[in-house]
């Protein structure tokens, strides 16, 4: 597994590129945190790999305050980012 013991923060999970990236990184062993401003998006990716718990953070990456809050949420959930 190429990404074992790595942490990846994937923004834009609601769209095809972000979703494909998240799925690939998870398959390669990364711990993934999904960030998106679309409320329903975490289910679209995280349910495709049901064996792994995938944290989701609701944030608009064009808003620096939301990005900072998302980074803090990631640190709380994974202990390090």
C-alpha positions as CSV (number, residue, x, y, z in Angstrom):
1,X,0.0,0.0,0.0
2,X,1.6,3.2,-1.2
3,X,-0.1,5.6,1.3
4,X,-0.1,3.4,4.5
5,X,0.3,5.5,7.6
6,X,-0.4,8.8,5.7
7,X,-3.2,11.3,6.2
8,X,-4.9,12.9,3.3
9,X,-7.3,15.8,3.4
10,X,-9.5,15.7,0.3
11,X,-11.5,18.8,-0.6
12,X,-14.4,18.6,-3.1
13,X,-15.7,15.2,-2.2
14,X,-19.0,15.9,-3.8
15,X,-17.5,16.1,-7.3
16,X,-16.0,13.4,-9.4
17,X,-12.3,14.3,-9.1
18,X,-12.4,14.7,-5.3
19,X,-14.4,11.6,-4.9
20,X,-12.1,9.5,-7.1
21,X,-9.1,10.9,-5.3
22,X,-10.5,10.0,-1.9
23,X,-11.4,6.5,-3.0
24,X,-7.9,5.9,-4.5
25,X,-6.1,7.2,-1.4
26,X,-8.2,5.0,0.9
27,X,-7.6,2.0,-1.2
28,X,-3.9,2.7,-1.0
29,X,-4.1,2.8,2.8
30,X,-4.3,6.5,3.6
31,X,-6.5,7.8,6.4
32,X,-8.7,10.3,4.7
33,X,-10.7,13.3,5.9
34,X,-13.3,14.6,3.4
35,X,-14.0,18.3,3.3
36,X,-16.8,19.8,1.2
37,X,-19.5,22.5,1.4
38,X,-22.2,20.1,0.1
39,X,-24.1,18.7,3.1
40,X,-24.9,15.3,1.5
41,X,-21.4,14.6,0.1
42,X,-19.8,12.4,2.7
43,X,-22.2,9.5,2.2
44,X,-21.3,9.4,-1.5
45,X,-17.7,8.4,-0.9
46,X,-17.6,7.0,2.6
47,X,-20.3,4.5,1.9
48,X,-18.3,3.1,-1.0
49,X,-15.6,1.9,1.4
50,X,-17.7,0.7,4.4
51,X,-14.9,-1.0,6.3
52,X,-13.1,2.3,7.0
53,X,-14.5,5.2,9.0
54,X,-14.1,8.4,7.0
55,X,-14.4,11.7,8.9
56,X,-16.3,14.5,7.1
57,X,-15.9,18.2,7.7
58,X,-18.4,20.7,6.3
59,X,-16.4,23.7,5.0
60,X,-16.2,26.1,2.1
61,X,-12.5,26.1,1.1
62,X,-12.8,29.6,-0.4
63,X,-13.4,30.9,3.1
64,X,-10.1,31.1,5.1
65,X,-11.9,31.0,8.5
66,X,-13.8,27.8,7.5
67,X,-10.5,26.2,6.3
68,X,-8.9,27.0,9.6
69,X,-11.8,25.5,11.5
70,X,-11.7,22.4,9.2
71,X,-7.9,22.0,9.9
72,X,-8.6,22.1,13.7
73,X,-11.5,19.6,13.3
74,X,-9.1,17.3,11.3
75,X,-6.5,17.5,14.1
76,X,-9.1,16.6,16.7
77,X,-10.4,13.6,14.8
78,X,-7.0,12.2,13.7
79,X,-4.7,13.6,16.4
80,X,-2.3,14.9,13.7
81,X,-2.6,16.5,10.3
